[in-house]
């Protein structure tokens, strides 16, 4: 899980001051199917009324994660071979860029900044409004294997849950510092106040709203052919966990 507004950078010379200014612009993304990109497009559409059809999407990954036919209503092109995404934004060949991993070069340029300068407040407000901490990854099991050994789904859930609890124990250990930060308790307390004691909940029901929203975005953006129910995509014997 991660919020995505902090990974959205713009070239300030391209006349972009707010999300609606992205209409008619060129946005670089690693892959049109990348989950972080799906979330950001959905948020632009539903939270800021940005018409995704009126944006030129420029992709730099050579191969898609899954070969699918993308909707023709989108203007999607691959960047020329040998081009570097961060340099294209710096030079104005991209107007904006969405990328899950930050390019260090973008943090050093005066004319490059985040679309949402106050991204932390934006992400907090989004969570308070929607209750959604955007989900990024899940664990998949081949259906034939699950049918033969349905216990695997429950065992995996319990294993990941136990691992998470160990991580929480280390973070909440007040007897010894685990990281080299002086005032790290303050952000930890703030996170707990906003996201609760379990900001990374596991299980279908605990993530229902986030999963349903992601399914909506995927369907709206033409990456899946039909809206699925949460019950269709989770192992049946884990739905109550």
C-alpha positions as CSV (number, residue, x, y, z in Angstrom):
1,X,0.0,0.0,0.0
2,X,1.1,3.5,-0.7
3,X,-0.3,6.9,-1.5
4,X,0.7,8.2,-4.9
5,X,0.4,11.9,-5.1
6,X,4.0,12.4,-4.0
7,X,5.3,10.5,-7.1
8,X,3.7,13.0,-9.5
9,X,6.2,15.5,-10.8
10,X,5.7,18.4,-13.3
11,X,7.8,20.7,-15.4
12,X,6.9,24.2,-14.1
13,X,7.7,25.7,-17.5
14,X,4.7,23.9,-19.0
15,X,1.9,26.0,-17.5
16,X,0.7,23.4,-14.9
17,X,-0.5,24.7,-11.6
18,X,-3.3,22.4,-10.7
19,X,-4.5,18.9,-11.9
20,X,-7.0,20.3,-14.5
21,X,-4.0,21.9,-16.3
22,X,-2.9,18.4,-17.3
23,X,-5.6,18.3,-20.0
24,X,-3.8,18.4,-23.3
25,X,-0.4,17.7,-21.8
26,X,2.1,14.8,-22.1
27,X,2.6,12.6,-19.1
28,X,5.3,10.0,-18.9
29,X,4.6,6.7,-17.1
30,X,6.6,3.5,-16.9
31,X,3.7,1.3,-18.0
32,X,0.1,2.1,-18.5
33,X,-0.9,-0.9,-16.4
34,X,1.3,-0.1,-13.4
35,X,-0.8,-0.1,-10.3
36,X,0.5,3.3,-9.0
37,X,-0.3,4.8,-12.3
38,X,-3.8,3.3,-12.3
39,X,-4.5,4.8,-8.9
40,X,-3.2,8.2,-9.9
41,X,-5.3,8.3,-13.1
42,X,-8.4,7.3,-11.1
43,X,-7.8,9.9,-8.5
44,X,-7.3,12.6,-11.2
45,X,-10.6,11.5,-12.8
46,X,-12.7,11.1,-9.7
47,X,-11.2,13.7,-7.3
48,X,-10.2,16.4,-9.8
49,X,-12.4,15.9,-12.8
50,X,-9.5,15.5,-15.2
51,X,-10.5,14.0,-18.6
52,X,-8.0,11.1,-19.1
53,X,-8.8,10.9,-22.8
54,X,-7.4,14.4,-23.3
55,X,-3.9,13.5,-22.1
56,X,-1.0,12.0,-24.2
57,X,0.5,9.1,-22.3
58,X,4.1,8.4,-23.0
59,X,5.4,5.0,-21.9
60,X,9.1,4.0,-21.5
61,X,9.0,0.3,-20.5
62,X,9.7,-1.7,-23.6
63,X,7.4,-4.6,-22.7
64,X,4.0,-4.5,-21.0
65,X,3.4,-6.6,-17.9
66,X,0.5,-8.3,-19.5
67,X,-0.2,-8.2,-23.3
68,X,-3.7,-6.6,-23.6
69,X,-5.4,-4.4,-26.1
70,X,-5.5,-0.9,-24.5
71,X,-8.6,1.3,-25.2
72,X,-8.2,3.2,-28.5
73,X,-9.7,6.3,-26.8
74,X,-6.4,6.9,-25.1
75,X,-3.5,8.5,-26.8
76,X,-0.7,6.1,-25.8
77,X,2.8,6.1,-27.4
78,X,6.2,4.7,-26.5
79,X,9.1,7.0,-26.2
80,X,12.0,6.6,-28.6
81,X,14.7,4.0,-27.8
82,X,17.6,5.5,-25.8
83,X,15.5,8.3,-24.2
84,X,15.7,8.6,-20.5
85,X,12.4,9.6,-18.7
86,X,13.9,12.0,-16.2
87,X,15.8,13.8,-18.9
88,X,12.7,14.1,-21.0
89,X,10.9,15.8,-18.2
90,X,13.9,18.1,-17.5
91,X,14.0,19.1,-21.1
92,X,10.3,19.6,-21.5
93,X,9.6,16.6,-23.7
94,X,7.3,15.4,-20.9
95,X,5.1,17.9,-19.2
96,X,4.7,15.6,-16.2
97,X,5.7,12.2,-15.0
98,X,4.3,9.6,-12.7
99,X,6.7,7.0,-11.3
100,X,6.7,4.8,-8.2
101,X,10.5,5.2,-7.8
102,X,11.9,8.7,-7.6
103,X,14.5,9.9,-10.0
104,X,17.2,11.7,-7.9
105,X,17.8,14.2,-10.8
106,X,14.3,15.6,-10.5
107,X,14.8,16.5,-6.9
108,X,17.8,18.7,-7.8
109,X,16.2,20.8,-10.6
110,X,14.6,24.2,-9.9
111,X,12.0,23.9,-12.7
112,X,10.8,20.4,-11.5
113,X,8.4,20.1,-8.6
114,X,5.6,17.9,-7.4
115,X,2.1,18.5,-8.8
116,X,0.9,18.4,-5.2
117,X,3.4,20.5,-3.2
118,X,1.5,19.7,0.0
119,X,1.2,16.0,-0.9
120,X,1.1,14.8,2.7
121,X,-1.9,16.9,3.5
122,X,-3.5,15.9,0.2
123,X,-3.0,12.2,1.0
124,X,-4.3,12.6,4.6
125,X,-7.4,14.4,3.3
126,X,-8.0,11.7,0.7
127,X,-7.8,9.0,3.4
128,X,-10.1,10.9,5.7
129,X,-12.6,11.4,2.9
130,X,-12.5,7.9,1.3
131,X,-11.1,5.6,4.0
132,X,-8.8,4.2,1.3
133,X,-5.1,3.5,1.7
134,X,-4.3,2.6,-2.0
135,X,-3.5,-1.1,-2.3
136,X,-0.6,-2.0,-4.6
137,X,0.2,-5.7,-4.4
138,X,-1.4,-9.0,-3.5
139,X,-0.5,-12.7,-3.4
140,X,-1.9,-14.9,-6.1
141,X,-2.4,-18.6,-6.1
142,X,-3.1,-20.8,-9.2
143,X,-6.7,-21.9,-8.9
144,X,-6.0,-25.5,-9.6
145,X,-3.5,-25.6,-6.8
146,X,-5.9,-23.9,-4.4
147,X,-8.7,-26.4,-5.3
148,X,-6.3,-29.3,-4.6
149,X,-4.8,-27.8,-1.4
150,X,-7.2,-25.1,-0.2
151,X,-5.3,-24.9,3.2
152,X,-2.5,-23.0,1.4
153,X,-4.5,-19.8,1.2
154,X,-5.2,-19.7,4.9
155,X,-1.6,-20.7,5.8
156,X,-0.2,-18.0,3.6
157,X,-2.5,-15.4,5.2
158,X,-1.5,-16.5,8.7
159,X,2.2,-16.4,7.7
160,X,2.0,-12.9,6.3
161,X,-0.1,-11.7,9.2
162,X,2.5,-13.1,11.7
163,X,5.4,-11.4,9.8
164,X,3.5,-8.1,9.9
165,X,3.0,-8.3,13.6
166,X,6.7,-8.9,14.1
167,X,7.4,-5.7,12.1
168,X,4.9,-3.8,14.2
169,X,6.6,-5.0,17.4
170,X,9.9,-3.7,16.2
171,X,8.4,-0.3,15.4
172,X,6.6,0.0,18.6
173,X,9.5,-1.1,20.8
174,X,10.1,1.9,23.1
175,X,13.1,0.3,24.8
176,X,15.5,0.6,21.9
177,X,15.8,2.6,18.7
178,X,15.7,0.5,15.6
179,X,16.3,3.3,13.2
180,X,18.8,6.3,13.2
181,X,16.2,9.0,13.7
182,X,16.1,11.2,16.7
183,X,12.4,12.1,16.8
184,X,11.0,9.1,15.0
185,X,8.3,8.6,17.6
186,X,6.4,11.8,16.5
187,X,5.7,10.6,12.9
188,X,4.8,7.1,14.3
189,X,2.3,8.7,16.7
190,X,0.9,10.8,13.9
191,X,0.6,7.8,11.6
192,X,-1.3,5.9,14.3
193,X,-3.6,8.9,14.9
194,X,-4.5,9.0,11.2
195,X,-4.4,5.4,10.0
196,X,-5.0,3.5,13.2
197,X,-3.0,0.7,14.8
198,X,-3.0,-1.5,11.7
199,X,-2.4,0.8,8.6
200,X,-1.6,-2.3,6.5
201,X,-4.6,-4.5,7.1
202,X,-4.8,-7.9,5.5
203,X,-7.9,-9.8,4.4
204,X,-10.7,-9.2,1.9
205,X,-13.2,-7.5,4.1
206,X,-10.6,-5.1,5.6
207,X,-9.6,-4.0,2.1
208,X,-13.0,-4.2,0.5
209,X,-13.4,-0.5,-0.2
210,X,-9.8,-0.1,-1.6
211,X,-10.2,-3.2,-3.8
212,X,-13.6,-2.2,-5.1
213,X,-12.2,1.2,-6.0
214,X,-9.2,-0.3,-7.8
215,X,-11.6,-2.6,-9.7
216,X,-13.6,0.5,-10.7
217,X,-10.5,2.4,-11.9
218,X,-9.3,-0.7,-13.8
219,X,-12.6,-1.1,-15.5
220,X,-13.0,2.6,-16.3
221,X,-9.5,2.7,-17.8
222,X,-10.2,-0.3,-20.0
223,X,-7.7,-2.6,-18.3
224,X,-10.3,-5.2,-17.3
225,X,-13.3,-6.1,-19.4
226,X,-15.8,-6.3,-16.5
227,X,-16.2,-5.3,-12.9
228,X,-15.4,-8.2,-10.6
229,X,-16.8,-8.7,-7.1
230,X,-14.4,-8.9,-4.3
231,X,-15.7,-12.4,-3.6
232,X,-14.6,-13.5,-7.1
233,X,-11.0,-12.7,-6.7
234,X,-10.2,-13.9,-3.1
235,X,-10.0,-17.5,-2.1
236,X,-13.4,-18.4,-0.6
237,X,-11.9,-19.9,2.6
238,X,-10.2,-16.6,3.3
239,X,-13.1,-14.2,3.0
240,X,-13.8,-14.2,6.7
241,X,-10.2,-13.8,7.8
